[in-house]
Amino acid sequence: MRKRGDRRSWRLLAGWLLALAACLCIALPAFAADAPLRLEAGESSFALTGAIRYWHDADAKAGPEQAFARAQGDGFAPLPDGNPAFGFKTGAYWFHLPIENRQRDEPLWILVQEYALSDNLDLYLRYPDGRVEHTAGGDHVPFADRYIRYRHPNFRLDLPAGQRVELLLRVRSESSMQVPLMLYTPKAFAELMRDAQFSNGLYYGIVLALLCYNLVLWLMLRDASYFWYLLHTGAFGLVLFTLNGYGFEYLWPTSAWLADASIPLSICLALIGMQLFARSFLDLRTRWRTGDMVCLAVVAFFALLGVASTWLPYSVATPIASRAVLLGVAWIIVATVVMLRRGYLPARLFLIAWALFLTGTAAFTLLAFGLVPQNFWTQNGVQVGSAMELLLLSLALGRRYASLREENVRIVQETNEKLERGLVDRTRELRTTMAKLGEANVKLREYSRRDPLTGAYNRRHFREAFGQMLEARGEHARPAMLAMLLLDLDHFKRINDRYGHPAGDACLIHAARCIEAVARPHAGLVARFGGEEFVVVLACADAQEALQFAEAIRLRIHQTPVSHEGHAIHLSASIGIHTVPAGREAAQEDIIRIADEALYRAKDDGRNCVRHSIATA
């Protein structure tokens, strides 16, 4: 009987233990859900992804009181697979986490949402005494309102040691719903900012270096491919500048509309640059007409989408633009493969570059739609892929230019060989060509005597012609004098500095025309002597007539302003004159020197005047 009673007692005890275990299993999730995140000593940063819980308020009508009550009733759930990216969703997302700070020397913490494009964030902190503190953030709140001027939204958290503080964050945005939350001490956050500035500065430094390098090449070569590469590089740099939060920080810190519209607009501009660059690089216009038409159609689509994104809701325009990135790059890869199959060798490196870019862009786009977890590669894949793509495209442009140059050399060699083989049959054509070449040489000789900018004679021809004029003079020559006018435009450097060198060139051309208009009826020799200086040699009866010629030139220049790009530029000139009577020997250099001295007296006397030399040759 005693053994049977002991068995009954053991069975009863086992039943109680099983019931207690079942109650603990039921109560454990609720207990775990309310378990705070403990900030233990020695730790300076905490990722909240594994501990925080969320609730999707589809109607976005709930307030903080309702959210706190729902959190107490276990109405929040853990992040799905620990992934804080939900894709493009409507409504509001609430995130709840109790925090217990066990670091007595660190009462101040910084909460950072490591995603720059969320529209509205509302942070509520509930303390044990029931007090609730509210702070707003996001790119629909002026940038200056952020606790720390940093590209990612951030909040100050006062967490007294040993107290349980409830963190409640409401996020509502038309952008991709990504809420990677980190908690930092001020020192750890300062180190984060330093590292982030270095890595992003390195990327944008690469982009800027490539822009400058290829800008110089475009200015030198005038190859359209370099221009479209510059457009693609600059526009895509703007895309990442915006995605990383720098656009809101530096360019439009108070404009919520620009913060939203800049994303689809910059994406469309970058895609237009991509397509036009690929079209030019692959030479689709001549090598594949069908592909060229498709490329132009894609460009037209992105142009229309860019215009439409100025009035379409952000939640509509941005997902379309994000998906279009993959389609646009995929089309470029298809066109590149077609050109490779047609034997266009420069497309090899081009294909590798766009494949890397597509890989990085695909990772970033899939993250935006919540299809892949957030990690270093999905978050930074677009920067890594685009940096490699830009470098390889720059190399591909160089290879393409070298290939075109080699092809040109080959064509020239083949042409020479054909000319040599057909020399006998083409003798008559050669004679005709030689005759044309003779005419060209005559024109070339004439051009060699002229200043290429103003069309006046150059200094070399002037010296030759002036020497002949001095030798041809006799004692009884008529007219009795030969006058040299040395003219200098006043304050010409100011014109270049104020209006630019193109305006200065226009002024030089205008001055030459004014001088020729006065001197040509009198068979004068007009030449550009150097810089803004001109020289005129005239035959005249006496010194008074030479002064009249010079004054006529000065007045014509002074009274007719130069019109350039909407500006009326007034000119003046200082003129020095030296006259040589017939029959008197005079060296060319002495005449120029004395006229130059007279010119300097005109400048010293206030400019815009005429002065005759005192000395005689």
LOMI-448825 format. One line per 5 residues: number of its first residue (from 1); their letters; for each residue x, y, z of C-alpha. Coordinates in steps of 0.5 Angstrom, whole numbers. Example, Ala and Ser with C-alpha at 12.3 -4.5 7.8 and 13.67 -1.06 7.14 Angstrom:
# residues 2
1> AS> 25 -9 16 ~ 27 -2 14
# end
This chain:
# residues 617
1> MRKRG> 0 0 0 ~ 6 5 2 ~ 9 4 -5 ~ 2 5 -9 ~ 2 12 -5
6> DRRSW> 9 14 -7 ~ 7 12 -14 ~ 1 17 -13 ~ 5 22 -10 ~ 11 22 -15
11> RLLAG> 5 22 -21 ~ 2 28 -18 ~ 9 32 -17 ~ 10 30 -24 ~ 4 33 -26
16> WLLAL> 5 40 -23 ~ 12 40 -26 ~ 9 39 -33 ~ 3 44 -32 ~ 9 49 -29
21> AACLC> 13 48 -35 ~ 7 49 -40 ~ 6 56 -36 ~ 13 58 -37 ~ 13 57 -44
26> IALPA> 7 61 -45 ~ 9 66 -41 ~ 16 66 -43 ~ 15 70 -50 ~ 11 75 -47
31> FAADA> 17 76 -42 ~ 22 76 -47 ~ 18 81 -51 ~ 18 86 -45 ~ 26 84 -44
36> PLRLE> 30 91 -44 ~ 36 92 -48 ~ 41 92 -43 ~ 47 97 -45 ~ 53 94 -41
41> AGESS> 59 97 -39 ~ 65 97 -44 ~ 60 97 -50 ~ 60 104 -54 ~ 55 102 -60
46> FALTG> 49 97 -61 ~ 45 95 -67 ~ 38 95 -65 ~ 36 90 -71 ~ 36 84 -66
51> AIRYW> 32 87 -60 ~ 27 92 -63 ~ 20 90 -65 ~ 15 93 -70 ~ 8 94 -72
56> HDADA> 5 96 -78 ~ 0 101 -78 ~ -3 101 -85 ~ -8 107 -84 ~ -3 111 -80
61> KAGPE> -8 113 -75 ~ -5 111 -69 ~ -2 116 -64 ~ 4 114 -59 ~ -1 112 -53
66> QAFAR> -5 107 -57 ~ 2 104 -60 ~ 5 104 -52 ~ -1 100 -50 ~ -1 95 -56
71> AQGDG> 7 94 -54 ~ 5 93 -47 ~ 0 88 -50 ~ 5 84 -54 ~ 2 87 -60
76> FAPLP> 9 88 -63 ~ 13 83 -67 ~ 20 81 -68 ~ 23 84 -75 ~ 22 79 -80
81> DGNPA> 29 75 -81 ~ 32 80 -77 ~ 31 85 -83 ~ 30 92 -82 ~ 28 93 -90
86> FGFKT> 21 93 -92 ~ 21 95 -99 ~ 16 101 -101 ~ 10 100 -96 ~ 4 105 -95
91> GAYWF> 2 107 -88 ~ 7 108 -81 ~ 11 103 -78 ~ 12 103 -70 ~ 18 100 -67
96> HLPIE> 19 99 -60 ~ 24 97 -55 ~ 25 98 -47 ~ 33 100 -46 ~ 36 100 -39
101> NRQRD> 43 103 -39 ~ 48 100 -34 ~ 54 105 -36 ~ 54 110 -30 ~ 59 114 -34
106> EPLWI> 55 115 -40 ~ 48 118 -39 ~ 48 121 -46 ~ 47 116 -52 ~ 45 118 -60
111> LVQEY> 40 114 -64 ~ 42 114 -71 ~ 37 111 -77 ~ 43 109 -82 ~ 38 111 -88
116> ALSDN> 38 118 -91 ~ 31 118 -94 ~ 26 117 -89 ~ 20 123 -89 ~ 18 123 -82
121> LDLYL> 21 120 -76 ~ 18 121 -69 ~ 21 119 -63 ~ 18 118 -56 ~ 22 116 -50
126> RYPDG> 18 114 -44 ~ 21 114 -37 ~ 19 111 -31 ~ 16 117 -28 ~ 11 117 -34
131> RVEHT> 14 123 -37 ~ 14 122 -45 ~ 19 126 -49 ~ 18 127 -57 ~ 23 129 -62
136> AGGDH> 22 129 -70 ~ 26 128 -75 ~ 27 126 -83 ~ 28 130 -89 ~ 21 133 -88
141> VPFAD> 24 137 -82 ~ 29 142 -84 ~ 36 139 -83 ~ 38 145 -78 ~ 33 141 -73
146> RYIRY> 37 135 -73 ~ 41 134 -66 ~ 48 133 -70 ~ 49 136 -77 ~ 50 129 -80
151> RHPNF> 47 126 -87 ~ 43 121 -83 ~ 37 122 -78 ~ 39 122 -71 ~ 37 123 -64
156> RLDLP> 39 125 -57 ~ 37 120 -52 ~ 38 121 -45 ~ 38 114 -41 ~ 39 115 -34
161> AGQRV> 43 109 -31 ~ 39 104 -28 ~ 33 106 -31 ~ 28 103 -36 ~ 26 107 -41
166> ELLLR> 22 105 -47 ~ 24 107 -54 ~ 18 108 -59 ~ 20 110 -66 ~ 14 112 -71
171> VRSES> 17 112 -79 ~ 12 114 -84 ~ 15 115 -91 ~ 14 115 -99 ~ 21 112 -100
176> SMQVP> 23 105 -99 ~ 22 103 -91 ~ 29 102 -89 ~ 30 103 -81 ~ 37 100 -79
181> LMLYT> 37 103 -72 ~ 44 104 -69 ~ 45 106 -62 ~ 52 110 -60 ~ 56 113 -55
186> PKAFA> 58 120 -57 ~ 65 118 -58 ~ 63 112 -62 ~ 59 116 -66 ~ 65 121 -67
191> ELMRD> 69 115 -70 ~ 63 113 -74 ~ 63 120 -78 ~ 70 120 -79 ~ 70 113 -82
196> AQFSN> 64 115 -86 ~ 67 122 -89 ~ 73 118 -91 ~ 70 113 -95 ~ 65 117 -98
201> GLYYG> 70 122 -99 ~ 74 117 -103 ~ 69 115 -107 ~ 67 122 -109 ~ 74 124 -110
206> IVLAL> 75 118 -115 ~ 68 121 -119 ~ 71 128 -119 ~ 78 126 -121 ~ 75 122 -127
211> LCYNL> 70 128 -129 ~ 76 133 -129 ~ 81 128 -133 ~ 75 126 -138 ~ 73 133 -139
216> VLWLM> 81 135 -141 ~ 80 129 -146 ~ 74 132 -149 ~ 76 139 -149 ~ 82 136 -153
221> LRDAS> 79 131 -157 ~ 72 134 -158 ~ 70 126 -158 ~ 62 126 -156 ~ 63 120 -152
226> YFWYL> 67 123 -147 ~ 62 129 -146 ~ 56 123 -145 ~ 61 120 -140 ~ 62 126 -137
231> LHTGA> 54 127 -136 ~ 53 120 -134 ~ 59 120 -129 ~ 56 127 -126 ~ 49 125 -126
236> FGLVL> 50 118 -122 ~ 55 122 -117 ~ 49 126 -116 ~ 44 120 -115 ~ 49 117 -110
241> FTLNG> 50 124 -107 ~ 43 125 -106 ~ 42 117 -103 ~ 47 118 -98 ~ 44 124 -95
246> YGFEY> 49 129 -97 ~ 44 133 -102 ~ 39 134 -96 ~ 45 136 -92 ~ 48 141 -97
251> LWPTS> 44 143 -103 ~ 37 143 -100 ~ 37 143 -93 ~ 30 146 -92 ~ 26 144 -98
256> AWLAD> 22 137 -97 ~ 20 138 -104 ~ 27 137 -107 ~ 29 132 -102 ~ 23 128 -105
261> ASIPL> 24 130 -113 ~ 31 130 -113 ~ 32 122 -113 ~ 27 120 -119 ~ 30 126 -123
266> SICLA> 37 125 -122 ~ 36 117 -123 ~ 33 119 -130 ~ 38 124 -132 ~ 44 119 -130
271> LIGMQ> 40 114 -134 ~ 40 119 -140 ~ 47 120 -139 ~ 48 112 -139 ~ 44 111 -145
276> LFARS> 47 116 -150 ~ 54 114 -147 ~ 53 107 -149 ~ 50 109 -156 ~ 56 114 -158
281> FLDLR> 61 109 -155 ~ 58 103 -159 ~ 57 107 -165 ~ 50 104 -166 ~ 48 110 -171
286> TRWRT> 52 106 -176 ~ 53 99 -173 ~ 46 97 -171 ~ 41 102 -173 ~ 35 98 -170
291> GDMVC> 39 98 -163 ~ 40 106 -164 ~ 33 107 -165 ~ 31 103 -158 ~ 37 107 -155
296> LAVVA> 33 113 -157 ~ 27 111 -155 ~ 29 109 -148 ~ 32 116 -147 ~ 26 119 -149
301> FFALL> 22 114 -144 ~ 27 117 -138 ~ 26 124 -141 ~ 19 124 -140 ~ 19 120 -133
306> GVAST> 24 125 -131 ~ 19 131 -133 ~ 13 127 -130 ~ 17 126 -123 ~ 16 133 -122
311> WLPYS> 9 132 -120 ~ 8 125 -119 ~ 8 122 -112 ~ 14 120 -110 ~ 12 113 -108
316> VATPI> 10 112 -115 ~ 16 116 -119 ~ 21 113 -115 ~ 20 105 -115 ~ 19 106 -123
321> ASRAV> 25 110 -123 ~ 29 104 -119 ~ 26 99 -123 ~ 28 102 -129 ~ 35 103 -127
326> LLGVA> 36 95 -128 ~ 32 95 -135 ~ 36 101 -137 ~ 43 97 -135 ~ 40 91 -138
331> WIIVA> 39 94 -145 ~ 46 97 -145 ~ 49 90 -143 ~ 45 87 -149 ~ 47 92 -154
336> TVVML> 54 91 -152 ~ 54 83 -153 ~ 51 84 -160 ~ 56 89 -162 ~ 61 84 -159
341> RRGYL> 58 78 -163 ~ 59 83 -169 ~ 67 84 -168 ~ 67 90 -164 ~ 73 89 -160
346> PARLF> 73 95 -155 ~ 66 93 -153 ~ 70 88 -148 ~ 72 92 -143 ~ 65 96 -144
351> LIAWA> 61 89 -142 ~ 65 88 -136 ~ 64 95 -133 ~ 57 95 -134 ~ 56 88 -131
356> LFLTG> 60 90 -125 ~ 55 96 -125 ~ 49 92 -126 ~ 51 87 -120 ~ 52 93 -115
361> TAAFT> 45 97 -117 ~ 41 90 -117 ~ 43 89 -110 ~ 42 96 -108 ~ 35 96 -112
366> LLAFG> 33 89 -109 ~ 35 92 -102 ~ 30 98 -103 ~ 24 93 -104 ~ 26 89 -98
371> LVPQN> 28 83 -102 ~ 35 82 -99 ~ 37 83 -92 ~ 41 89 -91 ~ 49 88 -90
376> FWTQN> 55 92 -93 ~ 55 89 -100 ~ 47 91 -101 ~ 48 97 -97 ~ 54 100 -101
381> GVQVG> 54 95 -107 ~ 52 101 -112 ~ 58 105 -110 ~ 63 99 -110 ~ 60 97 -117
386> SAMEL> 59 104 -120 ~ 66 106 -118 ~ 69 100 -121 ~ 65 102 -127 ~ 67 109 -128
391> LLLSL> 74 107 -128 ~ 73 101 -133 ~ 69 106 -137 ~ 75 111 -137 ~ 80 105 -139
396> ALGRR> 75 103 -144 ~ 75 110 -147 ~ 82 110 -148 ~ 82 103 -151 ~ 77 106 -156
401> YASLR> 81 112 -158 ~ 87 108 -159 ~ 83 103 -163 ~ 80 108 -168 ~ 87 111 -168
406> EENVR> 90 105 -171 ~ 84 104 -175 ~ 86 111 -178 ~ 93 109 -179 ~ 91 102 -183
411> IVQET> 86 106 -187 ~ 92 111 -189 ~ 97 105 -191 ~ 92 102 -195 ~ 90 108 -199
416> NEKLE> 97 109 -200 ~ 98 102 -202 ~ 93 103 -207 ~ 95 110 -210 ~ 102 107 -211
421> RGLVD> 99 101 -215 ~ 95 106 -219 ~ 100 111 -220 ~ 100 110 -228 ~ 93 110 -229
426> RTREL> 92 116 -225 ~ 97 121 -227 ~ 92 126 -230 ~ 88 126 -223 ~ 95 127 -220
431> RTTMA> 97 133 -225 ~ 90 136 -223 ~ 91 135 -216 ~ 98 138 -216 ~ 95 144 -220
436> KLGEA> 90 145 -214 ~ 95 144 -209 ~ 99 150 -212 ~ 93 154 -211 ~ 93 152 -204
441> NVKLR> 100 153 -203 ~ 98 160 -206 ~ 93 161 -201 ~ 97 158 -196 ~ 103 163 -197
446> EYSRR> 97 169 -197 ~ 95 166 -190 ~ 102 166 -187 ~ 102 173 -188 ~ 96 174 -184
451> DPLTG> 95 174 -177 ~ 90 169 -176 ~ 85 173 -171 ~ 84 179 -174 ~ 86 178 -181
456> AYNRR> 91 184 -181 ~ 98 183 -184 ~ 103 179 -179 ~ 109 182 -176 ~ 114 178 -180
461> HFREA> 110 181 -187 ~ 110 188 -184 ~ 118 188 -183 ~ 119 185 -190 ~ 114 190 -193
466> FGQML> 116 196 -189 ~ 124 195 -191 ~ 122 195 -199 ~ 118 201 -198 ~ 124 204 -195
471> EARGE> 129 202 -200 ~ 124 204 -206 ~ 124 212 -203 ~ 128 217 -207 ~ 130 224 -205
476> HARPA> 125 227 -210 ~ 119 222 -208 ~ 112 224 -208 ~ 109 224 -203 ~ 115 227 -199
481> MLAML> 114 223 -192 ~ 113 216 -190 ~ 109 216 -183 ~ 109 210 -178 ~ 103 210 -173
486> LLDLD> 104 205 -167 ~ 97 204 -164 ~ 96 200 -157 ~ 89 199 -154 ~ 88 202 -148
491> HFKRI> 87 198 -141 ~ 86 191 -146 ~ 87 187 -140 ~ 81 190 -136 ~ 77 188 -142
496> NDRYG> 80 180 -142 ~ 79 180 -134 ~ 72 183 -134 ~ 69 180 -140 ~ 73 174 -142
501> HPAGD> 78 173 -147 ~ 73 171 -153 ~ 71 179 -152 ~ 78 181 -152 ~ 79 177 -159
506> ACLIH> 72 181 -161 ~ 75 187 -159 ~ 82 186 -163 ~ 78 184 -169 ~ 74 190 -169
511> AARCI> 80 195 -168 ~ 83 192 -174 ~ 77 193 -178 ~ 77 201 -176 ~ 84 202 -177
516> EAVAR> 84 198 -184 ~ 78 203 -186 ~ 82 209 -185 ~ 88 207 -188 ~ 86 202 -194
521> PHAGL> 84 208 -198 ~ 91 211 -197 ~ 94 205 -199 ~ 97 204 -192 ~ 100 198 -189
526> VARFG> 96 195 -183 ~ 99 190 -179 ~ 98 187 -172 ~ 105 188 -168 ~ 103 184 -162
531> GEEFV> 98 183 -157 ~ 94 189 -157 ~ 99 193 -161 ~ 98 195 -169 ~ 102 199 -173
536> VVLAC> 100 203 -180 ~ 105 206 -185 ~ 102 211 -189 ~ 105 216 -195 ~ 103 223 -193
541> ADAQE> 105 230 -195 ~ 107 232 -188 ~ 107 231 -181 ~ 100 235 -180 ~ 97 230 -185
546> ALQFA> 100 224 -181 ~ 97 227 -175 ~ 90 227 -178 ~ 90 220 -180 ~ 92 218 -173
551> EAIRL> 86 222 -170 ~ 81 219 -175 ~ 83 212 -173 ~ 83 214 -166 ~ 76 217 -166
556> RIHQT> 73 211 -170 ~ 76 206 -165 ~ 73 210 -159 ~ 66 212 -162 ~ 64 205 -165
561> PVSHE> 63 200 -159 ~ 64 193 -159 ~ 58 189 -158 ~ 59 182 -155 ~ 54 177 -152
566> GHAIH> 49 183 -150 ~ 55 188 -147 ~ 57 194 -151 ~ 65 195 -150 ~ 68 202 -151
571> LSASI> 75 202 -153 ~ 80 207 -154 ~ 87 207 -157 ~ 94 211 -155 ~ 98 212 -162
576> GIHTV> 105 214 -163 ~ 107 217 -170 ~ 114 218 -173 ~ 115 221 -180 ~ 121 220 -184
581> PAGRE> 122 226 -190 ~ 124 223 -197 ~ 131 222 -198 ~ 133 222 -191 ~ 136 215 -189
586> AAQED> 133 211 -183 ~ 134 204 -180 ~ 127 200 -179 ~ 129 199 -172 ~ 130 206 -170
591> IIRIA> 124 208 -174 ~ 120 203 -169 ~ 123 205 -163 ~ 122 213 -164 ~ 115 211 -166
596> DEALY> 114 207 -159 ~ 117 213 -155 ~ 112 217 -158 ~ 106 212 -156 ~ 109 211 -149
601> RAKDD> 108 219 -148 ~ 101 218 -151 ~ 100 213 -145 ~ 103 218 -140 ~ 99 224 -142
606> GRNCV> 93 220 -140 ~ 91 215 -146 ~ 86 216 -152 ~ 90 221 -155 ~ 96 222 -161
611> RHSIA> 103 224 -160 ~ 108 226 -165 ~ 115 224 -164 ~ 120 230 -162 ~ 127 226 -165
616> TA> 128 225 -172 ~ 131 219 -175
# end
